[in-house]
Amino acid sequence: MKTLIIAEKAKAAEAIAEALGSVKIIESNKTLKIYEVIQKDIIVIPLRGHILEYRNSEKYKSWKNSNPREIITNVDSIEKVPKSYAFPFIRALKKYALKCNLCIIGTDADVEGCNIGLSDALPFIRKTNNNIEVRQLWLSSLDKKEIQEKFIRTIPPKYNWAESGESRAIIDAIIGFSSTRQVTLILKPLLEKFNHKFTSIGRVQTSLLYLIYLRDKEIKDFKPEPYLTIEANLNYENNLFNAFHQLNPFKKELFQKANRIYQIIKNEKIAKVIDNISKLNLLNPPSPLNTSKALILVTKNLHINANLALKIMNDLYLNKIITYPRTDSDVYKPTFNHENLIFKFKNHSIYGPYSQNLINNKKFTPSKGKIDAGDHPPITPIECLELNSHKFKSELQSKVYNLLTRHYLALFGDKATESRVFLKLSIKEEIFNSQLAALISKGFLEIAPFLKRKYDTLIKITHDIIPIENIKLKTKETKPNQEYNDTTLLKLMAKNKLGTKSTRPIIMQILEKRELIFKANRKYKISELGIFIIEMLEKIWLPFLKPEFTRMIEKLLEDIKAGRKQKEEVIYIFKKLFLELFDRLISNHGKISAEIKLFKRTNVPEKKLGTSSINLTSSKCPFCKLSTMKLVIPKNKRKFLVCLNENCEKKYLSVPNKGSIYIVKKSSCGICGFNIFKINYKKNNKTLHYYLCPYCWNVGFNTNLSRKGFCSKCNNYKIENNNCIEKKI
């Protein structure tokens, strides 16, 4: 019996083929390589993710000559067609299906992978060989041993999972095609003011934009309220710590009382200990990592965006370094062999001592999470690599691997112990409180220090009198919640069940690409266009904006996956509900148009340079000293800085054209005071970086001083933790 295996990507196909025996390439071109496992009658064909996609049918391609509403009501309004690169793959599927009796779907083992293998690829195979037997290869990693074991124990195809993915694609296509068209037609006069031809609408992305809008509105509407605090700075055996008056914070009506108390005690030099309670607190090891928790861990500690974090984890998976990175599970099956895996790390230069300790104490049972989704184990390192290994294609890959590996080994660690001291103090009969926390034993935090909170150095207080350094009356203001960053936005999406574990980073990227949100100092802010769109839709389309709508869709898709509902039933329910919402949008066309006429932009850019990406410096222009500068990255042109002051005589600064440029806004050049820039570039498949001051660089460039401006060549200053600091002589 000849077997055909379908893999999702080229690297996965190569790994599967090589795990099953000696391999030869039987077809090769720029698009794909087809592998044959010699003497086993196995052919392995890679795909390139989805080879099909939903588009509007010919009748509905024209925006002018078709009705967006009919995209919902007419079943022929969308059709599934091959992507532009799909035809070589389709030809191969048909050709080799004729030669095989068994087809094994070896695409990624999740809903999307099932959809790619069973809904995209399999129909072409069955067109030429309807009698072919179909099985599924359910892989959690590309480890050779696992591939061999799973190949012997293939499973029946998960058609329900494929149908769930197909339903998602149909629903999102209908919403996207109809709503994007209708909203764009309504908002056309507004979009022209923003130099946009269209705005995209989607059930997840628009709901997320609404939540970002609500946070933005909350911040803008927030009215800070003043309050006072009385704080005592104490010194116990050269350990400084703070104590706080028991009535803190003093609101406006208590300002006189706060001032009266302060005047009485401000010159006091001792605090009496009234109560001293010590408690030990045990901290449990972390739970295993599913995709959401891994993305939160990586974005928080490495300060990279979620899309890049997921891409790096996927690259590590394809290079056989970690298990499959798209999983909902944070619970390991009892059969998972942790002992063998921990033994792999016992000679590692960094993880070795910790791993050896686990082995000595026979600690091979990890902590548990809450979800066993039945798809994959939690994200796990499966290869022991030194952090300078050539297998890492970039420094970031090494850093992500380090986080994932340390986190995995920490699952088996001892509990950490912290000491908490609760002090009640009297300063001239005024009561103050203080809480101190110190780490007594590191436990699992020894291998995963990034999970550690900040601790005080003080552990135990035995004296009844504590000297006071000073007492301060501080004026403060209440503060709103902060804008979302990648980490908090991922948490928000997970909490509201917006998107899937793998689509969340992409959705964030789409909103940014469409200029509905933008990023400043690693925080996401909603754009003026995004605000207007949401404020218009909020009045008439609130049920669509709220996360409840997309959560309802996700529940229906989960019902298909679990076999409780059929695809056709779910599509019918969705269309009925969405059509009611869509008609509400249409009926309010005139109302929205009237508001657009009254709209005036408050933040008009001086100049639109094609499809450019623009960032603002935090430093003033070094020439006029009046305005900040924009970093402009035009398409197919040189990058440059431009001063926002139209009357600036010099106006422009050159910047390096090669590499990705980032403005380090919290750091300025020690010589001229202008922003430091970080430039990332690739060399020998590795991502490297250097720091540069654009103003000093331009001065050096114009005076043939080639060293000037490069921070690594500076005689008096150096870059440390993204800050320009003076070198110690």
C-alpha positions in Angstrom: 0.0 0.0 0.0 1.4 3.4 -1.1 0.9 6.2 1.4 0.5 9.9 0.8 1.2 12.2 3.8 0.1 15.9 3.6 2.1 18.3 5.8 1.2 22.0 6.4 4.6 23.5 5.8 7.9 22.7 4.0 9.9 22.2 7.3 7.2 19.9 8.8 7.2 17.8 5.6 10.9 17.4 5.7 10.9 16.5 9.4 8.1 13.9 8.9 9.8 12.3 5.9 13.3 12.1 7.6 11.8 10.6 10.8 10.2 7.7 8.8 13.3 6.6 6.9 15.8 7.4 4.2 14.6 10.2 2.0 15.0 11.4 -1.6 13.4 14.4 -3.2 11.4 13.3 -6.2 10.2 16.8 -7.3 11.8 20.1 -6.5 11.2 23.7 -7.7 11.0 27.2 -6.3 7.6 26.5 -4.9 7.8 23.1 -3.2 9.8 19.9 -2.6 8.1 16.5 -2.6 9.7 13.8 -0.6 9.7 10.0 -0.9 10.6 7.8 2.0 12.7 5.1 0.2 11.6 1.4 0.7 8.5 2.4 2.6 6.3 3.6 -0.3 5.6 6.9 1.4 5.3 10.3 -0.4 5.2 13.5 1.7 3.8 16.7 0.2 4.0 20.0 2.0 1.4 22.7 1.7 1.9 26.4 2.4 -0.8 26.9 5.0 -4.2 27.5 3.4 -4.2 26.9 -0.3 -7.8 28.1 -0.7 -9.6 31.2 0.5 -13.1 32.7 0.4 -13.7 35.6 -2.0 -16.7 37.4 -3.5 -18.1 35.6 -6.5 -17.9 37.4 -9.9 -21.3 39.0 -9.5 -20.4 40.6 -6.1 -16.8 41.7 -6.9 -18.0 45.2 -7.9 -18.8 47.5 -5.1 -20.8 49.8 -7.3 -22.9 47.2 -9.0 -23.8 44.9 -6.1 -25.7 45.2 -2.8 -23.6 44.5 0.3 -26.7 43.1 2.0 -27.0 40.3 -0.5 -23.6 39.0 0.5 -25.4 37.8 3.6 -28.6 36.6 2.0 -27.3 35.0 -1.3 -25.4 31.7 -0.8 -23.6 32.3 -4.1 -22.1 35.7 -3.0 -18.9 34.0 -1.8 -16.9 31.2 -3.2 -13.8 29.2 -2.2 -11.1 29.6 -4.7 -7.3 28.7 -4.9 -4.8 31.3 -3.6 -2.4 32.8 -6.1 0.4 30.3 -5.1 -1.8 27.3 -4.8 -1.7 25.6 -8.2 1.6 23.7 -7.9 0.3 22.2 -4.7 -3.1 21.3 -6.2 -1.4 19.7 -9.1 0.8 17.6 -6.8 -2.1 16.5 -4.7 -4.0 15.3 -7.7 -1.0 13.6 -9.3 0.1 11.6 -6.2 -3.4 10.8 -5.0 -3.7 8.5 -8.1 -0.7 6.5 -6.9 -1.7 6.0 -3.3 -4.2 3.9 -1.4 -3.8 5.7 2.0 -3.8 9.5 2.7 -2.6 10.7 6.1 -3.4 14.3 7.0 -0.3 15.5 8.9 -1.1 19.2 9.0 -0.9 21.1 12.3 -2.9 19.3 14.9 -5.5 22.0 15.7 -8.8 23.4 14.2 -6.9 25.4 11.6 -4.7 22.5 10.6 -7.7 20.2 10.3 -9.4 22.7 8.1 -6.3 23.1 5.9 -5.8 19.3 5.5 -9.4 18.1 5.4 -11.3 21.0 3.8 -8.6 22.5 1.5 -6.4 19.6 0.4 -8.5 16.4 0.8 -11.2 17.4 -1.8 -8.5 17.6 -4.5 -7.2 14.2 -3.5 -10.7 12.7 -3.6 -11.4 14.2 -7.0 -8.8 11.9 -8.5 -9.1 9.0 -6.1 -12.4 8.8 -4.3 -11.6 5.4 -2.8 -8.5 6.5 -0.9 -8.5 5.7 2.8 -8.0 8.8 5.1 -6.3 8.9 8.5 -4.7 11.7 10.5 -1.3 12.1 12.0 -1.8 14.0 15.3 1.6 15.5 16.2 2.4 17.7 19.2 6.0 18.2 18.1 8.3 17.3 15.2 10.5 15.1 17.4 11.7 12.1 15.5 10.5 9.6 18.1 7.1 11.1 18.4 6.6 11.1 14.6 7.5 7.4 14.4 5.2 6.5 17.3 2.2 8.6 16.0 2.7 7.2 12.5 2.0 3.7 13.8 -1.0 5.0 15.7 -2.8 7.3 13.3 -6.3 8.5 14.3 -9.6 8.9 12.4 -9.9 12.3 10.7 -11.3 15.0 12.9 -13.9 16.2 10.4 -15.9 18.1 13.1 -12.8 20.2 13.8 -12.4 20.9 10.1 -16.0 21.9 9.8 -15.6 24.3 12.8 -12.7 26.0 11.0 -14.7 26.1 7.8 -17.6 27.7 9.5 -15.4 30.3 11.1 -13.9 31.2 7.6 -17.4 31.5 6.1 -18.8 33.6 8.9 -15.8 35.9 9.0 -15.9 36.3 5.2 -19.6 37.2 5.2 -19.1 39.7 8.0 -15.9 41.1 6.5 -17.1 41.5 2.9 -20.6 42.9 3.7 -19.7 45.1 6.7 -16.4 46.5 5.2 -18.3 47.4 2.1 -21.3 48.9 3.8 -19.4 50.9 6.4 -16.9 52.1 3.9 -19.7 53.4 1.6 -21.4 55.2 4.5 -18.1 56.7 5.8 -16.6 57.5 2.4 -16.6 61.3 2.9 -14.9 60.8 6.2 -12.3 58.4 5.0 -11.3 60.8 2.2 -10.4 63.3 5.0 -8.0 60.7 6.4 -6.7 59.6 2.9 -8.2 56.2 3.3 -9.9 54.3 0.5 -11.7 51.9 2.9 -11.9 50.8 6.5 -12.1 47.1 7.4 -14.8 45.6 9.8 -14.6 42.2 11.4 -16.4 40.6 14.4 -13.2 40.3 16.4 -11.2 43.2 15.3 -14.0 45.7 15.6 -15.0 44.4 19.0 -11.4 44.7 20.2 -11.3 48.3 18.8 -14.4 49.0 20.8 -12.7 47.8 24.0 -9.6 49.9 23.3 -12.0 52.9 22.6 -13.7 52.4 26.0 -10.3 52.5 27.8 -9.3 55.6 25.8 -12.5 57.3 26.7 -12.1 56.3 30.4 -8.7 57.9 30.4 -9.8 61.1 28.6 -12.9 61.5 30.8 -11.0 60.8 34.0 -10.9 63.7 36.3 -8.0 63.5 38.8 -8.9 64.1 42.4 -6.2 65.5 44.7 -5.4 63.7 47.9 -2.7 63.9 50.6 -0.7 61.1 52.2 1.5 61.2 55.3 4.5 58.9 55.0 7.3 58.2 57.4 10.7 57.1 56.2 12.1 54.7 58.8 15.6 53.3 59.4 16.0 50.0 61.1 19.6 48.9 61.3 20.5 50.7 58.1 17.4 49.2 56.3 15.1 52.0 55.0 11.4 51.4 54.6 8.2 53.4 54.6 5.2 53.5 57.0 1.9 55.1 56.1 -0.6 56.9 58.2 -3.7 54.8 58.9 -6.0 57.4 57.5 -4.2 57.6 54.1 -5.4 58.8 51.6 -6.8 62.1 53.0 -9.4 63.3 50.6 -10.1 67.0 49.9 -12.5 67.4 52.9 -9.7 66.0 55.2 -6.9 68.3 54.0 -7.0 70.5 57.1 -6.9 67.4 59.4 -3.9 66.0 57.4 -2.0 69.3 57.7 -2.8 69.5 61.4 -1.5 65.9 62.0 1.7 66.6 60.0 2.5 69.8 61.9 2.3 67.9 65.2 4.5 65.0 64.1 6.8 66.3 61.4 9.9 66.7 63.6 9.5 63.4 65.5 12.6 61.1 65.4 11.2 57.8 66.8 8.4 55.4 66.1 7.1 53.0 68.7 6.2 49.4 67.6 2.6 48.7 68.8 2.1 45.4 66.9 4.6 43.2 65.0 3.1 40.2 63.2 5.3 37.9 61.0 3.8 35.3 58.7 5.4 32.9 56.3 3.8 32.6 52.9 4.3 29.7 50.4 4.4 30.4 46.7 3.4 27.6 44.4 5.4 27.0 41.1 3.7 28.3 38.0 1.3 26.3 36.0 2.3 25.0 32.5 2.2 27.3 29.5 -0.6 27.3 26.9 -0.4 29.7 24.0 -2.1 32.6 25.8 0.1 32.4 28.9 3.3 31.9 26.8 2.5 35.0 24.7 1.9 37.0 27.9 5.1 35.7 29.4 7.2 36.6 26.3 5.7 40.0 25.5 6.0 41.1 29.2 9.6 40.0 29.6 11.1 40.7 26.2 9.0 43.8 25.3 8.2 42.5 21.8 4.8 42.5 20.1 2.5 39.5 20.3 2.8 38.7 16.6 6.5 38.4 16.7 6.4 36.3 19.9 4.1 33.8 18.2 6.2 33.7 15.0 9.4 33.0 17.1 7.6 30.2 18.9 6.4 28.7 15.7 10.0 28.8 14.2 11.3 27.0 17.3 8.6 24.4 16.8 9.5 23.9 13.1 13.1 23.6 14.1 12.2 20.7 16.5 13.2 22.7 19.6 9.8 23.1 21.3 6.4 21.4 21.1 3.5 22.8 19.1 3.0 26.4 20.2 -0.8 26.6 19.6 -2.5 24.9 22.4 -5.2 25.6 24.9 -4.0 23.0 27.4 -2.1 23.9 30.6 -2.3 20.3 32.0 0.0 17.5 31.0 -1.2 14.0 30.4 0.0 11.4 33.0 1.8 9.6 30.2 4.1 12.5 29.3 7.7 11.5 30.0 9.1 14.4 32.0 11.9 12.3 33.6 13.6 11.6 30.2 13.2 15.3 29.3 14.7 16.6 32.5 17.7 14.2 32.1 18.4 16.0 28.8 19.2 19.2 30.7 21.4 17.8 33.4 24.7 18.7 31.7 23.5 22.1 30.5 25.8 25.0 31.5 22.9 27.1 32.9 20.0 24.7 33.6 22.2 21.7 34.6 22.5 22.3 38.4 18.8 22.9 38.7 17.9 19.8 36.6 20.4 17.7 38.6 18.7 18.7 41.8 15.3 17.7 40.4 16.8 14.3 39.4 18.4 13.8 42.8 15.1 14.4 44.5 13.1 12.5 41.9 10.9 15.5 41.2 9.3 14.6 37.9 5.7 15.6 38.6 4.9 19.1 37.2 2.4 21.6 38.6 -1.1 21.6 37.0 -3.2 24.2 35.3 -6.9 24.1 34.8 -7.5 23.1 31.1 -6.9 19.8 29.3 -8.3 20.7 25.9 -7.2 17.3 24.5 -5.3 18.8 21.6 -1.6 19.1 22.7 0.5 19.2 25.8 1.5 22.7 27.1 4.4 24.4 25.3 7.5 22.4 26.2 11.2 22.6 25.2 12.1 19.2 23.8 15.8 19.8 22.9 18.6 20.9 25.2 20.5 23.7 23.6 23.1 26.2 24.9 21.9 29.7 24.4 24.7 30.4 21.8 23.7 27.4 19.7 23.8 27.8 15.9 20.3 26.3 15.8 18.9 29.7 17.0 18.6 31.9 14.0 18.5 35.1 16.1 19.2 36.4 19.5 15.4 36.7 20.1 14.9 32.9 19.4 17.5 32.2 22.1 15.8 34.5 24.6 12.4 33.0 24.0 13.8 29.5 24.4 15.4 30.6 27.6 12.1 31.8 29.0 10.2 28.7 28.0 12.8 26.3 29.3 13.3 28.0 32.6 9.5 28.2 33.0 9.2 24.5 32.2 11.8 23.4 34.7 10.3 25.7 37.4 7.1 23.5 37.2 8.9 20.9 39.2 10.6 23.2 41.7 10.0 23.6 45.4 7.6 26.2 46.7 9.2 29.5 47.4 8.9 31.0 50.9 8.4 34.6 51.6 8.2 36.3 55.0 5.6 39.0 55.5 5.9 41.5 58.4 2.9 43.6 59.4 3.8 46.5 61.6 1.6 48.9 63.5 3.5 51.9 64.7 2.8 55.0 66.9 4.4 58.3 66.1 3.3 60.7 68.8 0.1 58.8 69.2 -0.6 58.9 65.4 -1.0 55.3 64.0 1.1 54.2 61.0 1.1 50.9 59.2 3.8 49.2 57.2 4.0 45.9 55.3 7.3 44.3 54.4 8.0 41.2 52.4 11.3 39.3 52.0 12.2 36.1 50.2 13.3 33.4 52.6 13.9 30.6 50.1 13.9 30.9 46.4 12.6 27.5 45.5 11.4 27.5 41.9 12.2 31.2 41.6 15.9 30.3 41.4 15.4 29.0 37.9 12.6 31.4 36.9 13.6 34.8 38.4 11.4 36.6 36.0 8.4 35.4 38.0 9.7 37.1 41.2 8.2 40.2 42.6 10.2 43.0 44.2 11.2 42.2 47.8 12.5 44.2 50.8 15.8 43.4 52.3 14.3 43.6 55.8 13.2 40.2 57.3 12.7 40.5 61.1 12.2 43.4 63.5 13.0 42.8 67.1 13.3 46.3 68.6 10.3 48.3 70.0 11.7 51.6 68.8 12.6 52.5 65.3 14.4 55.7 64.2 12.7 58.1 61.8 14.7 59.6 58.9 11.9 62.0 57.9 8.1 62.5 57.7 6.6 63.9 54.6 3.2 65.3 53.6 2.7 64.4 50.0 0.2 65.9 47.5 -0.9 63.3 44.9 -3.7 62.8 42.4 -5.8 59.8 41.5 -4.8 58.2 38.2 -6.8 56.4 35.5 -6.1 52.9 34.2 -3.2 52.8 31.8 -3.5 52.2 28.1 -3.1 48.6 26.9 0.2 47.2 25.9 0.8 43.8 24.1 0.6 41.9 27.4 -2.5 43.5 28.8 -4.2 43.5 25.4 -3.7 39.7 25.1 -5.1 39.3 28.6 -8.1 41.4 27.7 -8.8 39.3 24.5 -8.4 36.1 26.4 -10.8 37.3 29.1 -13.4 38.3 26.6 -12.8 35.3 24.3 -12.0 37.5 21.4 -10.2 35.5 18.7 -8.3 32.3 19.1 -5.0 31.6 20.7 -3.2 32.0 17.3 -5.3 34.8 15.7 -5.1 37.4 18.6 -1.6 38.7 17.6 -2.7 39.0 14.0 -5.9 40.9 14.9 -3.8 43.5 16.9 -1.5 43.9 13.9 -4.5 44.4 11.5 -5.9 47.3 13.6 -2.5 48.9 13.6 -2.0 48.4 9.9 -5.4 49.9 9.2 -4.3 52.9 11.3 -7.3 52.5 13.7 -4.8 52.2 16.6 -1.2 53.1 16.9 1.6 52.4 19.3 3.5 54.9 21.4 6.0 53.9 24.1 4.8 50.3 23.8 1.2 51.4 24.6 -1.7 51.1 22.2 -3.8 54.2 21.6 -6.9 54.5 19.4 -6.5 56.9 16.4 -8.8 59.8 15.6 -10.3 57.7 12.7 -10.9 54.7 15.1 -12.6 57.0 17.6 -15.0 58.4 15.0 -15.9 55.0 13.6 -16.6 53.5 17.0 -18.6 56.5 18.1 -20.8 56.3 15.0 -21.3 52.5 15.3 -21.8 52.6 19.0 -25.1 54.6 18.6 -26.6 52.1 16.1 -24.6 48.9 16.2 -23.7 48.3 19.9 -24.7 44.6 19.9 -22.1 44.0 17.2 -19.4 45.9 19.0 -19.8 44.2 22.3 -17.7 41.1 22.9 -20.9 39.1 23.6 -21.6 38.8 19.9 -18.3 37.2 19.0 -18.5 35.1 22.2 -21.8 33.8 20.9 -20.2 32.9 17.6 -17.3 31.2 19.3 -19.8 29.1 21.3 -21.5 28.0 18.1 -18.2 27.1 16.5 -17.3 25.0 19.6 -20.6 23.2 19.3 -19.6 22.1 15.7 -16.2 21.0 17.0 -17.8 18.9 19.7 -20.4 17.4 17.3 -23.4 19.1 19.0 -24.3 21.2 15.9 -23.8 20.9 12.1 -22.1 23.6 10.0 -25.3 24.4 8.1 -27.3 25.0 11.3 -24.7 27.4 12.7 -24.4 29.4 9.5 -28.2 29.7 9.4 -28.3 31.0 13.1 -25.5 33.4 12.4 -27.1 34.8 9.2 -30.5 35.4 10.9 -28.9 37.3 13.8 -26.4 39.3 11.7 -29.0 40.3 9.1 -31.0 42.1 11.8 -27.9 44.0 12.9 -27.0 44.8 9.3 -30.4 46.2 8.5 -30.1 48.5 11.5 -26.8 49.8 10.0 -28.4 50.5 6.6 -31.4 52.3 8.1 -29.1 54.8 9.9 -27.1 55.7 6.8 -28.6 59.2 6.6 -28.0 59.9 10.3 -24.3 59.0 10.0 -23.9 61.0 6.8 -25.2 64.1 8.6 -22.7 63.7 11.4 -19.8 63.2 9.0 -20.6 66.6 7.4 -20.1 68.2 10.8 -16.8 66.4 11.5 -13.5 68.3 11.5 -10.2 66.7 12.0 -8.3 67.9 15.1 -5.0 66.2 14.3 -4.2 66.9 10.7 -0.7 65.7 9.6 1.5 68.3 7.9 2.3 65.9 5.1 1.3 62.5 3.8 4.2 60.7 2.2 2.7 57.7 0.4 2.5 54.6 2.6 4.9 55.7 5.2 5.4 54.8 8.9 6.0 57.8 11.1 7.2 58.1 14.7 7.7 61.1 16.8 10.9 61.9 18.7 10.6 62.9 22.4 13.5 65.3 22.0 13.2 68.8 20.3 14.7 69.4 16.9 18.4 70.1 17.4 18.2 73.1 15.0 15.2 75.2 16.0 14.8 73.7 19.5 11.0 74.3 19.2 9.3 71.2 17.8 9.8 67.4 17.9 10.8 65.5 14.7 9.1 62.7 12.7 10.9 59.6 11.6 9.6 59.1 8.1 10.0 55.7 6.3 8.6 56.2 2.7 8.1 53.2 0.5 11.2 52.6 -1.8 12.8 55.8 -0.6 15.5 56.8 1.9 14.4 57.2 5.6 14.8 60.6 7.2 13.8 62.8 10.1 11.7 65.9 9.5 11.1 68.8 12.0 7.4 69.6 12.7 8.2 73.3 12.7 7.5 74.6 9.2 9.7 77.6 9.8 12.8 75.5 10.9 15.7 76.6 8.6 17.5 73.2 8.6 14.4 71.0 8.9 15.8 67.5 8.0 18.2 64.9 9.4 19.5 61.8 7.6 19.3 58.4 9.3 20.7 55.0 8.3 18.7 53.5 5.5 19.5 49.8 6.3 17.8 48.0 9.2 14.8 48.7 11.4 14.9 51.9 13.3 13.5 52.4 16.8 13.5 55.7 18.8 14.6 55.1 22.3 12.4 57.8 23.7 13.4 57.6 27.3 17.1 58.1 26.5 19.0 61.0 25.1 22.5 61.5 23.9 25.0 62.6 26.6 26.7 64.9 24.1 23.9 66.7 22.3 20.7 65.7 24.1 18.9 64.3 21.1 17.1 60.9 21.1 19.2 57.8 20.9 18.1 55.5 18.0 18.4 51.7 18.1 19.0 50.0 14.7 18.3 46.3 14.2 19.9 44.6 11.2 20.5 41.0 10.0 23.8 39.4 9.4 24.4 35.7 8.7 20.7 35.0 9.6 21.2 36.6 13.0 19.5 39.8 14.2 22.0 42.3 15.6 21.7 45.9 16.7 23.7 49.1 17.4 22.9 52.5 18.9 23.3 55.8 17.2 22.6 59.5 17.8 21.2 60.9 14.5 22.3 64.4 15.1 25.9 63.5 16.0 26.0 61.1 13.1 24.9 63.8 10.7 27.6 66.1 12.1 30.2 63.4 11.7 28.9 62.6 8.2 29.2 66.2 7.1 32.7 66.6 8.6 34.2 63.2 7.5 34.3 62.0 11.2 33.2 58.4 10.6 33.2 57.5 14.2 31.0 60.3 15.4 27.4 59.4 16.4 28.0 55.7 16.8 27.4 55.0 20.6 29.7 52.1 20.7 32.6 54.3 19.5 31.8 57.1 22.0 34.7 58.0 24.3 32.7 59.4 27.2 29.4 57.7 27.2 28.0 54.1 26.8 24.6 52.5 26.3 23.4 50.4 29.2 19.8 49.0 29.5 18.8 51.4 26.6 20.2 54.4 28.5 23.1 56.6 27.6 25.2 56.9 30.7 28.6 58.4 31.4 31.5 56.1 31.5 33.3 55.8 34.8 37.0 56.6 34.5 
